Amino acid sequence: MFDGGVELNGLAIIAAALAYYVLGAVWFTPLFGALYDKALDTKRSPNQKWPMLYYIGPLVSAFAASIATALFVDALQIVHLSDALLLGLIVGVGYAMSISFNNAINPKTPRPLLYGAVTGSYHVVGMMLTAAILYWMS
């Protein structure tokens, strides 16, 4: 599977990471921001200032996920878009969504199932988008 001849496309990884990151900005603000806030029992103020970690953390995470997915695309020799999307779905549901639900189940999360659904579904769509971009740009 990993024979040392791994060939990764750096530009594709950067594009996939940026797409995943931008999806998060759209997902957690105009699309599902109200549900996300409800899951956390919080309200955002219009002029709220977020710390830099709020922006850098998701970008670094998207970059790490894109590298890992690129390794899977290479190792599995993905040559069809349908296979790339299936890979994204498997990784998204199997890892990202399940971890999102698991992390949500703690005494500090008022609505853990809602939090897991909003966050987990973002990661499923994000991983499918990432895998598709990596496929298209390979």
N, C-alpha and C positions, 0 to 999 in steps of 0.2 A: 504494500500500500504506500508507505512512505519510503521511497528508495533513495532519497538524498537528491533527486533531480527535481525538486519542487520548483515550479516556475510561477511566480506570482506577479500580477500586473499592478504595480504601485499606483498608477493613475486610476485603475478600476477600483482599487481598495479605497482610495481617497474619495472618489465619486460616490461609492456605495455608503461610506461613512457619513458623508455630508447629506446624502439623501435621507438616511436613517435619522440623523440629527434634526433635519428640517421637518421631517414627518412628525417627530416628537413635539416640535414647537407648534405645529398645526393641531396635532392630536390633543395636546393638553391645554390648549388655549381656546381657539374658536370651536373646534369640533366637540370635544368631550371635557373641556375645562370645568364646566359647571358640575358634571357628574364626578369628576376627580375631586373637586372641592367638597362635594357632598360626602364622598367616601371618607374624606379626612376631617369632616365636620369643621370646615374653615371657610372663610370668605376672603377673597383677594381685594385689596383696595386698588383703585385705578392708578394711583401714583406709587404703588409699592416698589421699592428698590430691592432687587435680589442680589445676594452675594455672588461673586465671580464663580465660586464653586458650582452654583446652580447652572451655569452655562458650560463650564469646562468639563465637569464630571460626565454629563451625557455625551459630550463630543468624544472624550477619551474612551468611554464605554462603546460608542458606536464604532470607533476605529478598531478597538480590540475585537469586537464581534465581526467586523468586516474581514479582518485578517484571518480569524478562525474559520469563517465561512469560505474564504478564498482557499484555505488549505483543504477543506472538504471538497470544494468544487474541483480542485486539482487532483486530489487523491482518488475521488470517485469517477474522475474523467467524465464530468458532466458535459454532454454534447447536445442536449435538447433543452429548450426552455421549460418544457413540462417537468423534466427531471430537476432543473434548478428550482422551480417553484415547489416541487415536492420536498426537496431538501430544506428549503426555507420553512415550509409548513412543519416538517418533522422537528427541526431544530427550534422553531418558534414555539410549538406546543410542548414538545418534549422537555426542553430546557427552560426557555424564557418564561413561558406562561406558567408552567408548574412552579418555578422559583418565585414568580410574582405572587401567586396565590399563597405559597408557603410563607413568604416574607410578610404578607398581609395579615396572617393569622397571629396576631399578638395583642396584648391588652391595650396598646396605644392606638390601634386602628379601629375607629368607631364602626365602620362598615367594611369588614375585610373582604367579603365576597364582591361587593361593588368595586372596591379598590383593585382586587385581583382581575376582575373582568376588564376594567378600563386599561389598566397597565399591561396585563397579559395580552389582550388583543392588540394593543399597540406593538408589542414585541413580535407577535406572530406576523402582522402585516409588515413590520420593519424588516424582519428576517427574510420574508418572501421577496420584498423589494430589493434587499441587499443581494440575495442570491441571483435574482434576475439581472441586476446591473452587472454583477461579476460575470455572469454568463454572456451578456451582450457585449461586454468590453474585452472578453478573452479572445 
